[in-house]
Amino acid sequence: MKKIFNNQLGTKFGFVLFLFVLLQIPVSMVSGLISERSHRQDEVRHEIGRSSSGEQRIIGPFISVIYNEPVWIEGKVNLLERRKFILPETFDMNAHLDSFEKYRGIYRARLYKAQTALKGTFDLSPLNALSQYEITKASMVVGIRDSRGLIRLDDMTLGGKAFELIPGTGLKQLPQGFHSVLDLSQLDIAQPLDFDLNFLLQGMGELQVTPIGNRTNIELASAWPHPSFIGDYLPVSSEISETGFKAQWASNNFSTNISQLFENCMSSASSCHELEQRQMGVDLIDPVDHYLKSHRAVNYSLLVITLVFASFFLLELFQARPLHPVQYGFVGLALALFYLLLISMSEHMGFNWAYVISALASTGLLSVYVGGMLGNNKHGMVFGVSLLLLYAMLFGLLQAESYALLMGTLLCFVILSLVMVLTRNINWYERSQKISEAIANEKSEDAKN
């Protein structure tokens, strides 16, 4: 053990390892900065949503019937107000989402305008059971999560006839949306009641639909090529390409249990959680989130700094040329600065270009410094090319989302295997002695000069 501590190479290795640990401080600061900027972007998106329209959810149409039921209380008849809901027998929705961006400073949020069509039929036969009661009001209701997104109401027909729309729903559980008062005397209860509702809906990011019908078919399409399907149900079919996507959902009351969940929600607002989970929809995600990619790049900083320090350490080992710890420190700081350049430039020009420019800047700086440090410009160029190749491999890892862990593990294994093979026959104590002699020779030459 004493021999190890007295070993010049072992002492240098320990000091370099300590310096490596210290360099994790600026790297962690950069990682914290990335998290802070990403959090700020989320805040800006919510601010844009509050000032325009947020994530949207459509539930409806359905028919709400209010009637008075006579009940004997304390020897006299009292009329209690009851409510009955009729869900569509068939419910078909078709929407095309045109996406666009809104900016606030350097931050942006993705919104859409969805040209929406709701079609289907109601079975009015449940109204026969209410014929003995006094019906005070009947309405067709459509719930919208954020009614500010209702940009335009187009053709609206019920039973083939146009009808008047009233803002709001009149329901505490679903306060936003629109409804229309129905004249039951004008309806043929024995026949299905068709509805055809068309409107332009604006939202941010997500569009979800509650499968309200006994039989439900939903089709969503957009020119945005990066959908993320959300909700309790995945599409039964989907087509995704560079020109956009098209997805279709299908369900029935047996698979969704929607009628029971809807009744529970309307009877008690605290029971709406399960209904809110019964959704089909899409989220227009941004796959080039530069904050996420920058954070992933910082996760590989440990590998980059380790490889560069290991290359310098092997350089001392094979050339018996001592390098000062300050030189290790400058190189490490230059490597950490790469990530700060990356995050600052990616906010203005996108991640890919920011990565290229940051890699070239970091490589150029280190090439000049290493060439001067070794007194050999050719060695500096070789180091720069090697570092550039390393950055290129890391860029490939960042792009390969599904295989990033596998590729990163294989890269670490190959590099460790290469280092172990190159150093398998080294007599570490002999190399340490040579380095000590080289240091002594440099000191003697400096004394003579």
C-alpha positions in Angstrom: 0.0 0.0 0.0 2.8 2.4 0.9 4.4 1.7 -2.5 1.2 2.7 -4.2 1.0 6.0 -2.4 4.7 6.7 -3.1 4.1 5.9 -6.8 4.2 9.1 -8.9 1.7 7.7 -11.4 -0.7 6.7 -8.7 -0.6 10.1 -7.1 -1.3 11.7 -10.4 -4.2 9.3 -11.1 -5.7 10.2 -7.7 -5.4 13.9 -8.3 -7.0 13.6 -11.8 -9.8 11.6 -10.3 -10.4 14.4 -7.7 -10.4 17.0 -10.5 -12.9 14.9 -12.4 -15.2 14.9 -9.4 -14.9 18.7 -9.1 -15.8 19.1 -12.8 -19.2 17.6 -12.0 -20.1 20.8 -10.2 -20.2 23.0 -13.4 -21.8 20.1 -15.3 -24.6 19.8 -12.6 -25.1 23.6 -12.8 -25.6 23.4 -16.5 -28.1 20.5 -16.0 -29.9 22.6 -13.4 -30.0 25.5 -15.9 -31.6 23.2 -18.5 -34.3 22.1 -16.1 -35.0 25.7 -15.1 -35.4 26.8 -18.8 -37.5 23.8 -19.5 -39.8 24.6 -16.6 -40.0 28.1 -17.8 -41.1 26.9 -21.2 -43.9 24.9 -19.6 -45.0 28.0 -17.6 -45.1 30.0 -20.8 -47.2 27.3 -22.5 -49.7 27.4 -19.7 -49.8 31.2 -19.9 -50.5 31.0 -23.6 -53.3 28.5 -22.8 -54.8 30.8 -20.2 -54.8 33.7 -22.6 -56.2 31.8 -25.6 -57.5 28.2 -25.2 -56.0 25.2 -23.5 -56.2 21.4 -23.9 -59.6 20.4 -25.2 -62.1 17.6 -24.5 -65.4 17.1 -26.1 -68.2 15.2 -24.3 -71.6 15.1 -26.1 -74.0 15.6 -27.5 -76.5 14.1 -25.0 -80.1 15.0 -24.0 -80.9 16.3 -20.6 -84.5 16.1 -19.4 -85.7 17.8 -16.3 -89.0 16.6 -14.8 -91.0 16.9 -11.6 -91.7 13.7 -9.7 -94.5 13.8 -7.1 -93.4 12.3 -3.7 -95.4 11.9 -0.5 -93.7 13.7 2.3 -95.4 14.2 5.7 -98.8 13.4 4.4 -98.7 15.7 1.4 -97.5 15.6 -2.2 -94.3 17.4 -3.0 -92.8 17.8 -6.4 -89.1 16.9 -6.6 -87.0 18.0 -9.5 -85.3 15.0 -11.3 -83.0 14.8 -14.2 -82.7 12.1 -16.9 -80.0 11.8 -19.5 -80.2 10.2 -22.9 -76.9 9.3 -24.6 -76.6 8.9 -28.3 -77.3 5.5 -29.8 -74.6 6.1 -32.4 -71.9 8.7 -32.2 -69.5 9.5 -35.1 -66.9 12.2 -34.9 -64.5 13.4 -37.6 -62.0 16.2 -37.0 -59.0 17.5 -39.0 -56.4 19.4 -36.9 -54.4 22.2 -38.5 -51.5 22.9 -36.1 -49.7 26.2 -35.7 -47.4 27.8 -33.2 -47.6 30.8 -30.9 -44.5 32.5 -29.5 -43.8 34.4 -26.4 -40.1 35.5 -26.5 -38.0 32.5 -27.3 -40.6 30.1 -26.1 -43.4 28.6 -28.2 -46.5 26.5 -27.8 -48.2 24.3 -30.3 -51.9 24.9 -30.9 -54.4 23.6 -33.4 -57.7 24.4 -35.1 -59.9 21.4 -35.5 -62.7 21.4 -38.0 -65.1 19.1 -36.1 -68.2 17.2 -37.2 -70.3 15.3 -34.7 -73.0 13.0 -36.2 -75.3 10.3 -34.9 -78.7 9.4 -33.6 -80.7 9.5 -30.4 -83.2 6.8 -29.4 -86.0 8.8 -27.7 -87.9 5.8 -26.5 -86.7 6.3 -22.8 -89.0 9.4 -22.8 -92.0 7.1 -22.8 -91.2 6.2 -19.2 -91.5 9.9 -18.3 -94.9 10.5 -19.9 -96.6 10.3 -16.5 -94.5 13.2 -15.1 -94.4 16.9 -15.9 -91.3 17.6 -18.1 -90.2 21.2 -17.5 -87.2 21.3 -19.8 -85.4 19.2 -22.3 -82.0 20.2 -23.9 -79.4 18.8 -26.2 -76.0 19.5 -24.6 -72.4 19.5 -25.8 -69.6 19.9 -23.3 -66.3 21.6 -24.2 -63.5 21.8 -21.7 -62.5 25.3 -22.8 -65.3 27.1 -24.6 -63.0 30.0 -25.5 -61.8 27.6 -28.3 -65.2 27.7 -30.0 -64.1 29.9 -32.8 -67.0 29.3 -35.2 -70.2 27.4 -35.1 -71.1 26.1 -38.6 -74.1 24.1 -39.8 -76.1 22.6 -36.9 -79.1 20.4 -37.6 -81.3 18.2 -35.3 -83.8 16.0 -37.0 -82.8 17.6 -40.3 -83.7 21.1 -39.1 -81.6 24.0 -37.9 -82.0 25.0 -34.2 -80.9 27.8 -31.9 -77.8 27.5 -29.7 -77.4 28.8 -26.2 -73.9 29.3 -24.6 -73.2 27.1 -21.6 -74.6 23.7 -20.6 -76.6 24.5 -17.4 -74.7 21.6 -15.7 -72.4 22.0 -12.7 -70.3 19.0 -13.7 -69.8 20.3 -17.3 -70.2 24.1 -17.2 -68.6 25.0 -20.5 -70.0 24.2 -23.9 -73.4 25.0 -25.6 -76.9 23.6 -25.5 -80.2 23.9 -27.3 -83.7 23.8 -25.7 -85.9 21.0 -27.3 -89.6 21.2 -28.0 -90.7 17.7 -27.3 -94.1 18.3 -28.8 -92.3 18.7 -32.2 -90.4 15.4 -31.9 -91.5 11.9 -32.9 -90.4 9.8 -30.0 -91.0 6.6 -32.1 -88.3 7.6 -34.6 -84.6 8.1 -34.1 -83.5 11.7 -33.8 -80.5 12.5 -36.1 -78.0 15.2 -35.2 -75.3 16.9 -37.3 -73.1 19.4 -35.5 -70.2 21.2 -37.2 -67.9 23.7 -35.5 -64.3 25.0 -35.5 -62.5 24.3 -32.2 -59.1 25.7 -31.2 -57.0 24.1 -28.5 -53.4 23.6 -27.4 -51.6 20.2 -27.7 -54.3 17.7 -26.8 -57.7 16.9 -28.2 -59.7 14.3 -26.3 -63.1 12.9 -27.0 -65.4 11.0 -24.6 -67.0 7.9 -26.4 -70.5 9.0 -25.5 -72.4 6.7 -27.8 -73.7 3.2 -27.4 -71.6 2.7 -30.6 -68.8 5.2 -31.1 -66.6 5.8 -34.1 -64.0 8.6 -34.0 -61.6 9.7 -36.8 -58.8 12.3 -36.2 -56.4 13.5 -38.9 -53.7 16.2 -39.2 -50.8 17.2 -41.3 -48.6 17.2 -38.1 -46.5 14.0 -38.4 -45.8 13.5 -34.7 -49.0 12.3 -32.9 -49.0 10.8 -29.4 -52.3 8.8 -28.9 -53.6 9.3 -25.4 -56.5 8.2 -23.3 -57.8 4.8 -22.2 -58.1 3.5 -25.8 -55.6 3.2 -28.6 -56.8 3.6 -32.2 -58.0 0.5 -34.0 -56.1 1.7 -37.0 -53.6 4.5 -37.7 -51.5 5.8 -40.5 -48.5 7.9 -39.7 -46.1 9.4 -42.2 -44.0 12.5 -42.9 -47.1 14.1 -44.4 -49.3 13.7 -41.3 -51.4 11.1 -39.5 -54.9 9.6 -39.6 -56.3 7.5 -36.8 -59.6 5.7 -36.1 -61.2 4.6 -32.8 -64.2 2.3 -32.3 -66.0 1.3 -29.1 -69.4 0.4 -27.6 -71.1 0.7 -24.3 -70.0 -2.8 -23.2 -66.3 -1.9 -23.5 -66.6 1.7 -22.1 -69.4 1.3 -19.6 -70.0 4.9 -20.5 -73.7 5.1 -19.5 -73.1 4.1 -15.9 -70.1 6.3 -15.5 -72.0 9.2 -17.0 -74.9 8.8 -14.6 -72.5 8.5 -11.7 -70.8 11.7 -12.7 -74.1 13.7 -13.2 -75.4 12.6 -9.8 -72.2 13.5 -8.0 -69.3 15.7 -9.2 -67.0 13.7 -6.9 -67.7 10.6 -9.1 -66.5 12.1 -12.4 -62.9 10.9 -12.2 -63.6 7.6 -14.0 -65.6 9.3 -16.7 -62.7 11.8 -17.2 -60.4 8.8 -17.8 -62.6 7.3 -20.5 -61.1 9.3 -23.4 -59.9 8.8 -26.9 -57.6 11.4 -28.4 -54.3 12.7 -29.6 -51.5 15.0 -28.4 -49.5 16.9 -31.0 -46.1 16.5 -29.5 -42.9 18.3 -30.5 -40.2 15.6 -31.0 -37.4 18.1 -31.3 -37.6 19.4 -27.7 -34.1 20.9 -27.4 -34.3 21.0 -23.6 -35.0 17.3 -23.4 -32.2 16.5 -25.9 -29.8 18.9 -24.1 -30.5 17.2 -20.8 -29.8 13.8 -22.5 -26.6 15.2 -23.9 -25.5 16.3 -20.4 -26.1 12.7 -19.2 -23.3 11.6 -21.5 -20.9 14.3 -20.1 -19.5 11.8 -17.7 -18.4 9.6 -20.6 -16.9 12.4 -22.6 -14.8 13.8 -19.8 -13.7 10.3 -18.7 -12.5 9.5 -22.2 -10.6 12.8 -22.7 -8.9 12.5 -19.3 -8.1 8.9 -20.0 -6.5 9.8 -23.3 -4.3 12.4 -21.6 -3.4 9.9 -18.9 -2.4 7.3 -21.5 -0.4 10.0 -23.3 1.6 10.5 -20.1 1.9 6.8 -19.8 3.2 6.0 -23.3 5.3 9.2 -23.9 6.5 9.6 -20.4 5.5 13.3 -20.7 4.1 14.8 -17.6 1.0 17.0 -17.9 0.1 19.6 -15.2 -3.2 19.2 -13.3 -4.1 22.8 -14.3 -4.0 21.6 -18.0 -6.5 18.8 -17.1 -8.6 21.5 -15.4 -8.7 23.8 -18.5 -9.6 20.9 -20.8 -12.4 19.8 -18.4 -13.9 23.3 -18.2 -13.8 23.5 -22.0 -15.7 20.3 -22.2 -18.3 21.5 -19.7 -18.7 24.8 -21.6 -19.8 22.8 -24.6 -23.1 22.0 -22.9 -23.7 25.6 -21.9 -23.1 26.6 -25.6 -25.5 23.9 -26.6 -28.4 24.9 -24.5 -28.0 28.7 -25.1 -27.8 28.4 -28.9 -30.5 25.7 -29.2 -33.1 28.1 -27.9 -32.5 30.3 -31.0 -31.5 28.0 -33.8 -32.8 24.5 -32.9 -30.9 21.6 -31.4 -29.2 20.1 -34.4 -27.5 23.3 -35.6 -26.6 24.3 -32.1 -25.0 20.9 -31.5 -22.9 21.2 -34.7 -21.7 24.7 -33.9 -21.0 23.9 -30.2 -19.1 20.7 -31.2 -17.0 22.6 -33.8 -16.3 25.4 -31.3 -15.3 23.1 -28.5 -13.2 20.9 -30.8 -11.4 23.8 -32.4 -10.5 25.3 -29.0 -9.3 22.0 -27.6 -7.3 21.2 -30.7 -5.4 24.5 -30.5 -4.8 24.1 -26.8 -3.7 20.4 -26.9 -1.4 21.2 -29.9 0.3 23.9 -27.9 0.3 21.8 -24.7 2.1 19.0 -26.5 4.2 21.2 -28.7 2.9 19.4 -31.8 0.1 20.8 -34.0 -0.3 17.4 -35.7 -1.1 15.8 -32.4 -3.6 18.6 -31.7 -5.3 18.0 -35.0 -5.5 14.2 -34.3 -7.0 14.9 -30.9 -9.6 17.3 -32.5 -10.6 14.8 -35.1 -11.0 12.1 -32.4 -13.1 14.4 -30.2 -15.3 15.4 -33.2 -15.9 11.7 -33.9 -16.9 11.2 -30.3 -19.4 14.1 -30.5 -20.8 12.6 -33.8 -21.3 9.3 -32.1 -23.1 11.0 -29.1 -25.3 12.9 -31.6 -26.3 9.5 -33.1 -27.1 8.2 -29.6 -29.3 11.3 -29.0 -31.3 10.7 -32.2 -31.8 6.9 -31.6 -34.5 7.2 -28.9 -35.4 3.5 -28.9 -31.8 2.1 -29.0 -30.0 4.9 -27.1 -29.3 2.8 -24.0 -28.2 -0.2 -26.0 -25.9 1.9 -28.2 -24.5 3.8 -25.3 -23.7 0.6 -23.3 -22.0 -1.0 -26.3 -19.9 2.2 -26.9 -18.8 2.2 -23.2 -18.0 -1.5 -23.5 -15.9 -1.1 -26.7 -14.0 1.8 -25.3 -13.2 0.1 -22.0 -12.2 -3.0 -23.8 -9.8 -1.0 -26.1 -8.2 0.7 -23.1 -7.8 -2.6 -21.2 -6.2 -4.2 -24.3 -3.8 -1.4 -24.9 -2.6 -1.3 -21.3 -2.7 -5.0 -20.5 1.1 -5.5 -20.6 2.1 -2.2 -18.9 4.4 -2.3 -15.9 2.8 0.6 -14.0 5.6 1.0 -11.5 8.2 1.2 -14.4 6.1 3.8 -16.2 5.9 5.8 -13.1 9.6 5.7 -12.7 10.1 7.0 -16.2 7.7 9.9 -15.6 9.5 10.7 -12.4 12.9 10.8 -14.3 11.4 12.9 -17.0 10.2 15.4 -14.4 13.6 15.4 -12.8 15.3 16.0 -16.2 13.0 19.0 -16.9 13.9 20.5 -13.5 17.6 20.1 -14.1 17.4 21.7 -17.5 15.4 24.6 -16.1 18.1 25.0 -13.4 20.9 25.1 -16.0 18.9 27.7 -18.0 
